[in-house]
Amino acid sequence: MELLRVVDKLGNDTNEIIEREELHNRSKLHNEVTIYIINDKGEVLLQRRSKNRRFCPNKLGVIAGHQSYREDILTCAVRETKEEVGLKIKKDDLHPLCDKYLVEEKYNNHYMYPYYVICNQKAEDFTIQKEELSFVRWYKIEEVIRLIEVGSKEIVFKKDEIRLFKKLLEVTKKDEKESFFLKIKKLLEVN
């Protein structure tokens, strides 16, 4: 049984704790996280959700999960990343992608806290949670944006989430520039 904390319209704790299934059935507002794993090639790690998942079965998505009543948002993000793909990260590895935002759906009203992590591990080196996922694979961020733009049924992302992938693209471009200048600086220091 997974117990979750209910929050109000401003995201403040209401001191109400409810079991996850009941929380969704009653459309209670709560907190969730998403973790986008990106690499230095301008790619994002997507995972195929298991066919047994209640929400969005067999669709491509990113790491996501509910904040337990006992944990803060960053602890939740660290836990979900380890559980879903076996990647051990620290809170300091998480970078906010944007401010939290409200998602209102029929059975899943929540504040989403999006973070990104930089990792250059091969897709086959991740240890996936077989109950939740069938595989992980690196995708070019531009490719994911195109899938969202055409309304692909293969993905969980909605049109308004393009902004998140555009921000990820900015991050990878910024990292490429910084990496380039660091290489130049090191070359100059050697000579």
C-alpha positions in Angstrom: 0.0 0.0 0.0 1.4 3.3 -1.1 0.5 6.3 1.1 0.6 9.8 -0.5 0.2 13.3 0.9 -2.6 15.5 -0.4 -1.8 19.1 -1.3 -4.0 22.1 -1.9 -4.3 24.2 -5.1 -1.2 26.2 -4.1 0.8 23.0 -3.5 0.8 23.3 0.3 0.5 20.2 2.4 -3.0 19.6 3.8 -1.9 17.0 6.4 -4.2 14.5 4.7 -2.6 11.2 3.8 -4.4 8.8 1.5 -3.7 5.5 -0.2 -2.6 6.0 -3.9 -5.6 4.2 -5.5 -8.1 6.1 -3.4 -6.3 9.4 -4.1 -6.6 8.8 -7.9 -10.2 7.6 -7.6 -11.1 10.8 -5.7 -9.0 13.0 -8.0 -7.1 14.4 -5.0 -4.2 16.8 -5.7 -0.7 15.5 -4.9 2.9 15.8 -5.9 4.8 13.8 -8.6 8.3 14.1 -10.1 9.7 13.4 -13.5 13.3 12.8 -14.2 14.7 13.4 -17.7 18.1 11.6 -18.1 20.1 13.4 -20.8 23.5 12.7 -22.3 26.2 14.8 -24.0 25.0 13.7 -27.4 21.8 15.7 -27.1 19.7 12.6 -26.3 17.1 11.8 -23.7 16.5 8.4 -22.2 13.0 7.2 -22.8 11.4 4.0 -21.4 8.7 1.9 -22.7 6.0 1.5 -20.0 4.8 -2.0 -19.2 1.6 -3.2 -20.8 0.3 -3.8 -17.2 0.5 -0.1 -16.2 -2.8 1.6 -15.3 -1.9 4.8 -16.9 -0.3 5.0 -20.4 0.5 1.3 -20.9 3.0 0.5 -23.7 3.9 4.1 -24.2 7.3 5.8 -24.2 7.9 8.2 -21.3 10.5 9.2 -18.7 11.1 8.4 -15.1 8.1 9.5 -13.0 6.6 8.8 -9.7 4.5 9.9 -6.7 5.9 11.6 -3.7 5.4 9.4 -0.7 4.1 11.0 2.5 7.4 10.4 4.2 9.8 12.0 1.7 10.6 15.4 0.2 10.6 15.9 -3.6 14.3 15.4 -4.2 14.3 12.1 -2.1 11.4 11.0 -4.3 13.3 11.8 -7.5 16.4 9.9 -6.2 14.3 6.9 -5.2 12.3 6.7 -8.5 15.5 6.9 -10.6 17.1 4.0 -8.7 13.9 2.0 -8.8 13.0 2.4 -12.5 16.4 2.3 -14.2 18.9 1.3 -11.5 20.8 4.6 -11.7 22.2 5.7 -8.3 22.2 9.5 -8.1 22.5 12.1 -5.3 20.2 15.0 -4.7 23.0 17.3 -6.0 22.8 15.5 -9.4 19.2 16.7 -10.0 18.7 20.0 -11.8 15.3 21.6 -11.9 14.1 21.8 -15.5 11.4 24.5 -14.7 9.2 25.4 -11.8 6.5 22.9 -10.6 3.4 23.0 -12.7 -0.2 21.9 -12.3 -1.5 18.9 -14.3 -5.2 18.4 -14.2 -6.6 15.1 -15.5 -9.6 13.1 -14.8 -8.0 10.7 -12.3 -4.6 12.2 -11.7 -4.5 15.8 -10.5 -1.0 16.7 -9.4 1.9 19.2 -9.2 4.7 18.0 -11.4 8.3 18.7 -10.4 10.5 18.1 -13.4 14.3 17.5 -13.0 17.0 16.4 -15.3 20.2 14.4 -14.7 23.2 14.2 -17.0 24.4 10.6 -17.6 26.4 9.1 -20.5 25.8 5.4 -19.7 24.8 3.1 -22.5 21.1 2.1 -22.6 21.9 -1.6 -22.1 23.8 -0.8 -18.9 20.6 0.5 -17.1 18.8 -2.1 -14.9 15.1 -1.6 -15.6 12.3 -2.4 -13.2 10.6 -5.2 -15.2 7.2 -4.7 -13.5 7.0 -1.2 -14.8 9.2 -1.1 -18.0 10.0 -3.2 -21.0 13.1 -1.3 -22.2 15.0 2.0 -22.2 16.6 3.7 -25.2 18.3 6.9 -26.0 16.4 9.2 -28.4 17.5 12.5 -30.0 15.7 15.3 -28.2 14.6 16.8 -31.6 13.1 13.4 -32.5 10.9 13.4 -29.3 9.8 17.0 -30.1 8.7 15.8 -33.6 6.8 12.9 -32.0 5.0 15.4 -29.8 4.3 17.8 -32.6 2.6 15.1 -34.7 0.6 13.8 -31.8 2.2 10.3 -31.8 0.3 7.7 -29.8 3.6 6.0 -28.9 4.5 8.6 -26.3 2.9 9.9 -23.0 3.9 13.5 -23.7 1.3 16.1 -24.5 1.7 19.1 -26.8 2.3 21.5 -23.9 5.3 19.4 -22.8 7.3 20.4 -25.9 8.5 23.3 -23.9 10.3 20.9 -21.5 12.1 19.1 -24.3 13.1 22.5 -25.8 14.6 23.4 -22.4 16.5 20.1 -22.4 17.8 20.9 -25.9 19.0 24.3 -24.6 20.8 22.5 -21.7 22.5 20.1 -24.0 23.6 22.9 -26.4 24.9 24.9 -23.4 26.8 21.9 -22.1 28.3 21.3 -25.6 29.6 24.9 -25.7 31.0 24.7 -22.1 32.6 21.4 -22.9 34.2 22.9 -26.1 35.6 25.9 -24.2 36.9 23.7 -21.4 38.8 21.5 -24.0 40.3 24.7 -25.6 41.3 26.0 -22.2 43.0 22.7 -21.3 44.8 22.7 -24.6 46.0 26.2 -24.0 47.2 25.3 -20.5 49.3 22.4 -21.8 51.1 24.6 -24.3 
